[in-house]
Amino acid sequence: MSKSKTKAKTKTKRKSRKKKFERVDGRKADELRPVKIETGVIPNADGSAYIEMGRNKIIAGVYGPREMHPKRLSKPHRGVLRVRYHMAPFSVDPRRSPAPSRRDTEIGMVMTDALEPALFLERYPRSVIDVYVEIIQADGGTRCASVNAAAVALVDAGIPMKDLVASCAAGKMEDHIVLDLGDYEDKKGQADVPVAYMPKLEEVTLLQMDGILTTDETVEAVELAIEGCKQVYEVQREALKKKYGMDEEDTAEDAEESEESGEEPAESEEEDK
C-alpha cells in the first residue's frame, strides 16, 4: 500500500473521531447549560438571587453595607466584602458533612476576589458587605454559578457596581475544548478553566486553571469561556429587568447619582398615602 493511501486513511480516521465526539448531555461544544435567574427570593435579605445553571441550584443573599463586627477587622478607608460559600449536606451524593470545609473557604475567597473589582468599596469605610451562598444542588461549576447569583444579589441590594460580574468555565474533554462543564465532564475531563468577566469594561476578574493545556488550547478555552460569560450576562440583565423594569446599568447610575447628590430615593405613592 502506498504512503499517500495510508495518510489518506489516517486523515479520514481522525475526521471520523472528531465527528463521533458527543457530550454526555448532548450539547454542542460551545453550548451553555440552561440558565435561569430570579431576584428577591429572600425577603429578609437586603438583596438576593436564585440561579439554576444546568442542575445546579443555588441561593445567594446579601446583607449590608453594615457596621463591621468585630470592629478590629474594619478598614478606615474602604469597606470589606465577605463571601461565605457553603454546600448543603444533601447537595451531593453521597451526603457531605455540614461543617465548612477547606474547599468552601477557598471558593469563598475566590468569589471575593472575583466580585471586589466591580464594587465601590471606598464608599463604605469601616463597613462590611456580607454575601452568603448556599448550594442546594450541585452539578459541576458551582463556583461560576455562585458568582453569577452573588453579582445579581448585590445589584438587588442596591449596591453601586461598575458592572455585573458574569462567570463561566471552559475545559478540555476527550481532546476537545468545551464550554460550561457539567459534573461528569468536570470530574472526567482533562482540564477546567473558570473565568469571571465584566463585559461592559472588558475586564477579567477571575482566571483559574486545573489540568494541563497547551498554549493554544489555553487561549481557546479562555476565549470560549468569555463568550459564555457574555451569554450569562444577558440572562442576568433580563432577571433584573424583570424585577425593576430597567437594566442594571440604569439602576447603578441612579444609585450613584443619588449618593453623589445626597438625595434619598423617592418614596412610592402608596407610602405617601
N, C-alpha and C positions, 0 to 999 in steps of 0.2 A: 504493500500500500504506500502511495506517495506521501511525502511530507505535507503537501498542500491539502490533501484529503483529510489527513489526521488533524491538522489545525482547524479545518472547517468543522469537523465533528466536535472538537473541543469547544469551539465557539458556540455551536448550537446547544451543547450540553449546558454551558454557562447561562445562555439565554433562557433555556427551559427551567433552570433552577431559579432564576430571578422571577420568572412568571409564576412559578409554583408557590412563592412566598406569600403566605396569608397570615394575618394577625389572628390571635386567639378569638377575639370578639368580632372578626370580620371587617374591621375598619381599614381604611386606606392608610398608607404610611404617614401621610400628613394630615390626618383627620383627628379632631378632638373628640373626647367623650362628650355626651350630652351634659350641658352646664345649666343649672337653674339656681338663681339667687333671689332671696327675699329679704326685705329690710324690716326693722321694727318688730322683731319676733319676741323680744324680752321686754315687757312693759316697764320693769323696774330699773332697767339699764338706761344710761344716757344715750347710747346708740347700740344697735345690734344687727346681726345679719345671719342668715341661714343659707348654706350652699350645698347643693348636690352636684358633684363632679364625678361622673360615672356612678359608681355605687358608694362613693364617699358621701357621708352625711355629717355636716359639721356646723356647730353654732358658735358664733363669736359675740361677746358682749364687751362694751367699752364703758368705763366709769371714770369720770374726770373731764377736765382738769380739776384736781382737788388737792388739799394740803397733804404734803408728804408725811407719812409716818413709817418708821421713826424719822425725826427731823434731821438726824445726822446724815441721812442718805440724800438729802435735798441738795440742789446746786444753786448758788446765788444768782447766776446769770442766765440760766435756762431750765426748762422743765426736763423731767425724766420720763421716758417711755418704758413701761414694764409689760412684758408679754408672758403669760402663763399658758403653756400648751400642755394638754392632758388628754390621754386616750382612756375612754371608759373601759372598764374590765370586759364588758360584753361586745366591744367594738371589733374584736378579732377572735379568731378561733385557732387554737384553744384560748380560753379566757386568760387575761393577764392580771397581774397584781394591781390593785387600785392605788398602790403607793407610787409617787412620782419616781421616774427612772432617770438615769443619766441621759438617755436619748431624749426624753421630754425636755429636760433642762437645756440640752444643746439646741434643739429645734426652737425653743423659746428665745434663745439668744440670737439664733439665725434670723428669726422673724423680726426681732427688734432691729437688727442691722438692716434688714430689707425695707422696713417701714419708716425708720427715722429720717432718711433723706427727703421724704415727702412732707414732713411736718415742720411747722414754725415753732419749734420748742423754745426759742429765745423769747417768745411772747408770754411764757408761763414760768417765770423764775420761782424757785422753791416749791414747785408743784409737781404732781405726778399724774400721768395718764395710764390707767391700768387696762390692759386688754386680756380677757380670758377666753381661751379657745378650748372647746370640748369636742373631741372626736366621738361621735355616736356610732358611726360605722366606718371602717377603714377598708380601702380598696386600692392602695398604692397611690403615691403622690400626695399624701396628706399635708405635707409642708406647703406645697404650692397652693392647694385648695384653701388652706388656713390663711395664708397671706391674702388671698382674694377676698375671703369673708371678712377678715380684720380690716382691710382697707375700706370696704363698703361700710362697715360698722363705725369706723372713725368719721366718715362723712356724715353718717346718720346721727352721730353725736354732735354735729355742728362744729367740729374742729377744723379750722382752716388748713388746707393742704395745697401744695404746689401742683400736685397731680395725683390721680389714683395710681396705686401700685398694682399691676397685674402680674400674675405668676403662672408659669407653665414649664414643663420639663420635656426634654427630648432625650433620646438614648439610642443604644445600638442593640438590635435583636436579630440574631441569625445573619450577622454581617450587613444589616440594613439599618439606616438611620430612620427612626420613627418618632412620632410626636405623642406626647401625653401617655406615658407608660402606665398600664394597669398593674394590678398586684402581681399577676403571673409574670409579666414582662419585667417588672421591677426586680423580682427575685431570680429569674432565669436569664435575664438579659446580660449583655456584655459590658454595658456602661449606662450611666444615668447622669444627665446634666440639667439640674434645676436652675431656672433663671427667673428673676423678678425684674420688672421693667416699667418705667414711666413713659408711656407712648408719646404724650404731648411734648415732654422735654427730651425724649430720645436718650434716656439715661438708664443704664443697668444698675440696679441696687443690690442684686444678689447673683452670684455665679459660683456654682459648686460643680464638682465632677467626681463621680465614683466609678472606677473602672479604667480601662485602657482604650484610648482612641488615638489615631494618627492626627497630625496637624490638620489635614484637610477634613477629616471626619469631625474634629472638634469645631472647626469653623462652620461646617454644615449643620451640626447639631445646635450650636448657639443661634444661628440664623433661623433655623426651623422653630426653636423654642420662642424666639422673639415674635415670629409670626403667630404662634399660638397665643402669646401674651396679648397681642393686638385683638385677637378674636375674643378672648376672655374680657378684655377692656370694654368691648361693645356690650357684652352681657351685663357687666357692672353698671354701665351707664343706663341701660334700659331698666334695671332694677331700681335705680334712684329716680329716674323719670317717672316710673310707675307710681312711686310714693309721693313725690314732690311736684310732679308736673313740669320739671325743668331738669337740665343735665347738671352734673356735678360741678362743671366749670362755673355756671351761674351761681350755684349755691356757695362755692368757695369765694367767689368775687364779692357776693353780697355780705358774707361773714367778715371778709377783710375790710370792706368799706365801713361797715357798722362799727368795727373795732377801732379803725383809724379815726372816725369822726366822734367816737364815744357815745353814739346813739344806741338806745336799746331797740330790739326788734319790735315792730309794730304789733299791737295786740289784735286779736281777731274781733269781729263784730259781736260774736256770741259772748266773749269775755267782757266787752264793754257793756253789754246788756246786763 
